[in-house]
Structure formats: C-alpha cells, structure tokens
Amino acid sequence: MRAQKHSARRRIATFAILDIAVFLALDVYFATTLYIGALRNNPDASWADQFFAHMPAWAVLAAFAPGIFWLSKHQRMGLGRGVRPVLIQVGVSLAWMLLVCSAWILIDVARQPADARQLEDIVSFRLVMTLFDYQWYWLIVAAAHVHHGTRDAIARATEAATLELEKTELERRLARSELDALKAQLHPHFLFNTHHAIAGLIRSGEPDAALELIADLSGMLRYALETEQRPTVPLARELEFTRRFLAIQAVRFKGRLEIEWDVSAACGPVPVPPLILQPLIENAVHHGVSSERTDNFVRVRGHVVGDALELEICNSMAADTEDRAGFGVGLRNVHARLQHLYGDAYTLELELVSASPTPGSSPHQIRLHMILPSNPRAQLRVRPDPARERDKPADDPDHANATYPNAAGG
C-alpha cells in the first residue's frame, strides 16, 4: 500500500512538472514571436512585457490541464464508444470557455472601470482570446487521448508479453513433468522386466549374457540421469540409448524379435530432445510383438535430407493391437514435447501399411515417420499455436492414417 501511494505521488509530481514546463515553453515561444513582430513598429518593445502579459492565460490552461486529462481518461472518445463522451466533452468545453471568458471580463473591469463602449471592447477582445484558448482546450484533449491510448497500448503489450512468458513457462514445466513422468514410468516398469530377464539368464547358466544386459541397463540409467536438465542431445546418444533398450527387449523375447538399423552417420550430431525415441520404440515393441509369431520386427531408419532429419520406425502389428492398453498415449506425449521445442517446424505421422501376407505373419505394419530440423539454430523454440489440437488422438488403428501436419511438411 505504501509503495502504491509513493508511486501515485511520483506520477502526480511528474505530471505537474511536465505541465508547468510545457506551458512555460509555449509562453516563451509566443512571447518571442510577438516580440519579433512588435520590433518592426516599436524598436523599444520589451520581450519581458510580452512574456508576462500572456503568462496569466497560459497559467489558466496549465491549471485546467490536469482536469482535462482526467476527464479525457474517463470519457474517452473514439469509434465504438458512442456519442456520450463527445457530448460530455463538448458541454464541459463550452462551460469552461464561458467561465474563463466571464472571469477575464470581471478581472479587466475590476482593474480599470469602463463605460459602456469600453466594456463592449473588453467583451469583444476577451471573446476572441477565449476562442483562441478554446482551440487549446481541444489540443489538450487530443494530447490526453494520445497519452492514455499509448499507455493502454503499452499496458496491453506488457500484459500480453507477461501472459506469453507465463504460458511458455507453464509449457516448459509441462514438458519437464511429462519427461519426468516418462522417466518414472521407465524406471519401475522397465527395471522389473529387465531384472526378471537377468534372473532368467543367470538361472539358465548364461552369465556373460546377464552381464551384458546389466551393462546395457546401467548405460540407460546413466543416460537418463545425465540428460535430465538438457533440452537436446545429439541423436547418436539417443540412438545408443535406444539400441540398449532394444537389445534388452530382444533378450526378453528370446529370438522372436528382429531389430534392423539403417541410420546414416550424418544423423549423429543432429540435436534431438532426450528420450524422444524411447516411447515410440516402446510402443513399437508393445504393440508389434506377438507371442504367436516369430517374424516380429522393429526397423529404425534415419537420414538427413537438406535441413531436415528424417526418422522412420516401422514394426510388425500384433493381432490384438487394438485391445492393448496405452496405444496412442506415447505418440501424443511425443507430439506435445516436439511442439513445445519446435513449434510448427516438425512432422509426426503414423500410418498402417499393408504387407504381403505370408502364413503366420501380420497383414499390416505400423510405420511412424518423424521429420525434425537438423540445423542447431532451428532449436530456438518458436511460439506454439494455441489452436493446435493437442489432445487429438493421433494413432487410432481404425484409420488408415493418423497425422500431425505442420509447416515442416505435414
């Protein structure tokens, strides 16, 4: 409260100083102009006489200026504001003109008593001068509207910028919480399955394979910890994490899962969000591996085309994919994270592809296509479009295609 009062006093003091300074400057300007004109007919003319002669008129305008500003703030004229503010301003200005003119006439008569003829001259002179002051009244109104309009525009821009910053911070926290939730899900669920697989290898007399599995698991956990505070990592590190994940899955499924890699070396240094592939690969395994078939596969392809990184994950489709829980959640989370980092500069597509049916194989495959900027400078996040359908189900297997289109080629 004390700070608000102090701020209000500062604004009033600042306005008073500016008010006096402006009208003193106007008095100086017009006194100088009149003085130069008077020198032509009267070499003995005095600039000080001109300055002090018109000072009372400028002082009256300076005294009324704060009230005019206040009225203009509360009775703002403009399109869509109706005629009421205009009528109020016109009425107040006419009343002000009549008051000022009458006051000056009374002052002049009090200074020097006049007969009827002289009084008529005084009234005529003061009417002319008041009309001059009336123009200045509306100039003050115009200045007040410019001042208040500018302040409102600055306030709106500041509020919009503040809201945008708050929105960006909330989205950053959302992306952070989604990543933390992903890691929390990865740790207990994946650790349980991996420990079960390690125990199975030890019981079956395969200690070397068990040690290799432990090394892969340790590498994955180390990667998750090291990338906790990083917005991006080189794709090579993300692929290393993914290879370890798939290697562990291959051991769990005991030869029923074939893994193929086709990623060019140019993809290695391209920055990507950490753990962006893991939910996609996990979906591919969870929804593509069937205990009834031996031709289960996951293929990962990656290439740099121009300024874009193209990644493709293709996997077999289990017969009961539609009945398995969680289908689509991973893709929506990935979409939300990519949108937060890249704005519209990415593509994420999911489609069902018909395959040549063979005995015991799936007639369909699931293919996921992702395009990201390969230029590190493109990592600067653009403002996300709030109209995007963030909760749109993107991977419904009842549709031939499910796509997140955008400016990057969707």
JOLIN-V552761 format. One record per pair of residues at least 6 apart in sequence whose ideal C-beta (glycine too) atoms are under 6 Angstrom apart, sorted by the first residue. I is the first residue (numbers start at 1). J is the second residue. If there is no record, write none. Layout:
[[I;J] [I;J]]
This chain:
[[19;62] [19;65] [23;58] [23;62] [26;58] [27;54] [27;55] [27;58] [31;50] [31;51] [34;50] [35;47] [35;50] [38;45] [39;45] [61;136] [65;140] [68;140] [69;144] [72;141] [72;144] [72;145] [73;148] [75;85] [75;88] [76;85] [77;85] [77;86] [93;137] [97;130] [97;134] [100;130] [101;126] [101;130] [104;126] [105;123] [105;126] [108;122] [171;340] [175;337] [175;340] [178;333] [182;275] [183;224] [194;217] [194;248] [197;251] [197;252] [198;210] [198;213] [201;209] [201;210] [202;210] [213;251] [216;244] [216;247] [216;248] [219;244] [220;241] [220;244] [223;241] [227;233] [227;274] [230;274] [232;271] [232;273] [232;379] [233;274] [234;269] [235;267] [235;270] [235;272] [236;268] [238;272] [238;277] [242;277] [242;281] [246;259] [249;285] [250;257] [253;289] [256;294] [256;296] [257;289] [257;296] [258;297] [259;298] [260;299] [261;300] [262;301] [263;302] [264;303] [266;304] [267;302] [267;304] [270;309] [270;374] [271;376] [271;379] [273;337] [273;341] [279;330] [279;334] [280;313] [280;368] [283;330] [284;298] [284;313] [284;315] [287;321] [287;324] [287;327] [288;315] [288;316] [288;317] [288;318] [289;296] [290;318] [293;360] [295;361] [296;316] [297;316] [298;315] [299;314] [300;313] [301;312] [302;311] [303;310] [304;374] [307;374] [307;375] [308;371] [308;374] [309;372] [309;374] [310;371] [311;370] [312;369] [313;368] [314;365] [314;367] [315;366] [316;362] [317;362] [317;364] [317;365] [317;366] [321;397] [322;397] [328;393] [328;395] [331;394] [331;395] [335;348] [335;404] [338;346] [339;384] [341;381] [343;382] [343;384] [344;406] [344;407] [345;373] [345;408] [346;372] [346;408] [347;371] [347;408] [347;409] [347;410] [348;370] [348;404] [349;369] [349;403] [350;368] [350;395] [350;402] [351;367] [351;401] [352;364] [352;400] [353;365] [353;367] [355;365] [357;363] [371;408] [371;409] [394;402] [394;404] [395;402] [396;402]]
